[in-house]
Amino acid sequence: MFGSTMEYKYEGYGGDRIDLPPGFRFHPSDEELITHYLSKKALNPSFTCVAIGDVDMNKVEPWELPWKAKLGEKEWYFFCMRDKKYPTGLRTNRATSAGYWKATGKDREIFRGKKLVGMKKTLVFYEGRAPKGVKSNWVAHEFRLDGSFWLPATANNEWVISRVFQKATGGKKVHISEMRRVESEFKPPAMAPPPPLIDSMKLEPGQEHVHCFSNGFNNNNNNPVFPNNGDSSSVPKSEFPPGQSDDGFTFPDFYSSGGFYPFDDL
């Protein structure tokens, strides 16, 4: 068919290598997506194919999707489950951390011959929260099975295929080579490191270094040396200036005033 034995090595999301023939492009029609891919996924959740990956559209932002796809240059395909907003309702939850997908226009019917087999819904991504979301240029086509498409009762009709692309000015689709890979900006901010203790102490000149032990101990017998012949009780504490110990060391202002002392936990 291709007249060549050369193979194209495509590295998809996760580093998986896919061997494809030269010139290969995944460009199925709407009907082919329904009958050859989505119907098989509905019958068997473990079904996989070379070009369509699985993703949770509520947990991934649109600008992250190109790098989560198995392949694609201007549009990317995913199997995903519709998330019901309410367990007993029909409304679909389309919110992400950064915004939400909003349906636009009328759903289009997909036929195989004269038989209705599926529907296509167009979605546009809005950043922020409704009703004040800001419209982006990210678009998704959501393909779902129609109720008239016969499947056994064991099939799960909540599976859909999403075809995602980014539109540029003029309506053209943006090539992945023109995009910048952006990680989600909605992450908890990193904790700022605490300020250095030395800055808050405001030491006087000459007090940059403080010994751990007072000089009021005799190195020979380790007995404390007190003023006034060793009788410390005879010296009223009021004789020492506020914030000054009996060896003449002046404590920082914040300590003498009863403020926070950074070494309380030691």
C-alpha positions in Angstrom: 0.0 0.0 0.0 2.8 2.4 1.0 5.5 0.9 -1.2 8.1 1.2 1.6 9.2 -0.8 4.6 10.2 2.3 6.5 8.5 2.9 9.8 7.8 6.1 11.6 8.6 6.1 15.3 6.1 8.2 17.1 6.6 8.7 20.8 3.3 9.2 22.5 2.4 10.3 26.0 4.3 8.4 28.6 7.2 7.6 26.3 5.5 4.7 24.5 6.9 4.1 21.0 4.3 3.5 18.3 5.4 2.1 14.9 3.5 3.8 12.1 4.0 3.7 8.3 5.2 6.9 6.6 2.5 9.4 5.9 0.2 7.9 8.5 -2.5 10.3 9.8 -5.4 9.4 12.1 -8.3 11.2 10.4 -11.5 9.2 10.9 -14.9 10.4 9.9 -17.6 11.0 12.5 -19.3 7.8 11.6 -16.1 5.8 11.8 -15.5 7.1 15.4 -18.9 5.9 16.4 -19.0 2.5 14.7 -15.4 1.4 14.9 -14.2 2.9 18.2 -16.9 4.2 20.5 -19.2 1.2 20.2 -16.3 -1.2 21.0 -15.4 0.9 24.1 -19.0 0.8 25.3 -18.9 -3.0 25.0 -15.5 -3.5 26.6 -14.1 -0.7 28.9 -10.6 -2.3 28.5 -10.6 -1.7 24.7 -7.7 0.3 23.5 -6.5 1.5 20.1 -3.3 3.0 18.7 -4.6 6.6 18.3 -7.2 7.2 21.2 -6.1 7.3 24.8 -8.2 7.4 28.0 -8.5 10.6 30.0 -10.7 12.3 32.6 -11.7 15.6 31.0 -12.7 17.0 34.4 -9.2 16.6 35.8 -7.1 17.9 32.9 -7.0 21.4 31.5 -7.3 21.7 27.7 -3.8 23.0 27.2 -2.4 19.8 28.9 -4.3 17.5 26.6 -2.0 17.5 23.5 0.8 16.0 25.7 -1.6 13.3 27.1 -2.7 12.1 23.7 -1.3 9.0 22.0 -0.7 10.9 18.8 -1.9 13.9 16.8 -0.5 17.2 15.5 -3.5 19.5 15.3 -6.3 17.5 17.0 -6.3 14.9 19.7 -8.7 12.1 20.5 -9.7 10.6 23.9 -12.0 8.1 25.4 -13.7 9.6 28.5 -16.7 8.9 30.8 -19.3 11.5 31.1 -19.5 12.7 34.7 -23.0 13.2 35.9 -23.6 16.4 37.9 -26.3 14.6 40.0 -26.5 10.8 40.4 -30.2 10.6 39.2 -30.0 13.5 36.7 -29.1 13.9 33.1 -26.9 17.0 33.3 -23.2 16.5 32.8 -20.5 18.0 34.9 -18.0 19.7 32.6 -15.9 21.7 35.1 -12.2 21.6 35.6 -9.9 23.3 38.1 -9.3 26.2 35.7 -12.7 26.6 34.1 -15.5 24.6 32.3 -16.6 23.3 29.0 -19.8 24.9 27.6 -22.0 23.4 24.9 -22.6 25.6 21.9 -24.9 25.3 18.9 -27.1 22.3 18.2 -26.1 18.7 18.4 -25.5 17.1 15.0 -26.7 13.7 14.0 -24.3 11.0 12.7 -25.6 8.5 10.2 -24.3 5.2 8.8 -26.1 5.0 5.6 -29.7 5.9 6.6 -29.4 4.7 10.2 -28.8 7.2 13.0 -25.9 5.8 15.0 -24.6 8.8 17.1 -24.6 12.5 18.0 -21.9 15.2 18.0 -21.9 18.0 20.5 -19.6 21.0 20.2 -18.0 22.4 23.4 -16.0 25.5 24.0 -13.7 26.0 27.0 -14.2 29.0 29.3 -11.6 30.0 31.9 -13.0 30.9 35.3 -16.4 30.2 36.7 -19.8 30.7 35.2 -21.4 33.1 34.4 -18.2 35.2 34.3 -16.0 32.8 32.5 -13.7 34.0 29.7 -14.1 32.3 26.4 -10.9 30.6 25.1 -9.9 29.2 21.7 -10.1 25.5 22.9 -12.8 23.5 21.2 -13.9 19.9 21.7 -16.3 17.7 19.7 -18.0 15.1 21.9 -19.2 12.0 20.2 -21.8 9.8 21.9 -23.8 6.8 20.9 -27.4 7.3 19.9 -30.1 5.3 21.7 -31.1 3.7 18.5 -27.7 2.1 18.1 -28.2 -1.4 19.2 -26.0 -2.6 22.0 -26.5 -5.3 24.6 -27.7 -4.3 28.1 -24.2 -4.8 29.5 -22.8 -1.9 27.3 -22.0 1.4 29.0 -23.4 4.3 27.0 -21.7 6.8 29.2 -18.5 6.5 27.2 -17.8 9.2 24.7 -15.0 10.2 22.4 -13.7 13.8 22.6 -11.8 15.4 19.7 -9.9 18.4 21.1 -8.1 21.2 19.2 -7.1 24.8 19.5 -8.3 27.4 17.0 -6.1 30.2 15.8 -7.2 33.5 14.2 -9.0 32.8 11.0 -10.3 29.4 12.3 -7.2 27.3 11.5 -6.2 24.6 14.0 -2.9 25.3 15.9 -0.1 22.7 15.3 1.4 21.2 18.4 4.8 22.6 17.3 3.5 26.1 17.8 2.3 25.4 21.4 4.2 25.9 24.6 3.8 23.1 27.1 2.2 24.6 30.1 1.7 22.8 33.4 -1.5 23.5 35.3 -1.2 26.9 37.2 -3.7 25.8 39.8 -1.4 24.4 42.3 -1.0 25.3 46.0 1.6 28.0 46.5 4.9 27.0 48.0 5.4 28.0 51.6 7.8 31.0 52.0 10.8 30.3 54.1 10.9 31.9 57.6 12.9 35.1 57.9 16.4 34.7 59.4 16.4 35.1 63.1 19.5 37.4 63.1 17.6 40.1 61.2 14.9 40.4 63.9 17.3 40.6 66.9 18.8 44.0 66.0 22.1 43.4 67.8 24.1 46.4 68.9 27.7 46.8 67.5 30.0 44.4 69.1 27.3 41.9 70.0 27.3 40.0 66.7 28.5 36.9 68.6 27.0 35.8 71.9 28.6 33.0 74.0 26.3 30.2 75.1 27.5 30.5 78.7 27.9 33.4 81.0 31.4 34.6 81.9 30.3 34.7 85.6 31.6 31.1 86.2 35.0 30.4 87.7 36.8 28.1 85.3 38.8 26.5 88.2 35.9 25.2 90.4 32.9 25.9 88.2 31.3 27.9 91.1 29.4 31.0 90.3 31.0 34.2 91.1 28.6 36.9 92.4 29.2 40.5 93.1 29.4 41.8 96.7 31.4 38.9 98.1 29.3 36.2 96.6 26.1 37.3 98.3 23.7 37.6 95.4 20.8 38.2 97.7 22.3 41.4 98.9 22.2 42.9 95.4 18.7 44.0 94.5 17.7 43.1 90.9 16.7 46.7 90.4 20.4 47.6 90.5 20.8 46.1 87.1 19.6 48.2 84.2 16.5 46.8 82.4 17.5 44.1 79.9 21.0 43.7 81.4 22.3 40.7 83.3 24.7 40.7 86.1 27.7 40.0 83.8 27.0 43.2 81.8 25.4 41.5 78.7 22.6 43.5 77.3 19.7 41.5 75.9 18.0 42.5 72.7 15.1 45.0 73.2 12.4 42.6 72.2 13.4 40.2 74.9 13.7 42.7 77.7 10.3 44.0 76.8 8.6 40.6 77.2 8.4 40.0 73.4 8.8 36.8 71.4 12.1 35.0 72.2 13.2 32.8 69.2 15.0 30.3 71.4 12.1 29.3 73.7 11.9 25.9 72.1 15.6 25.0 72.8 
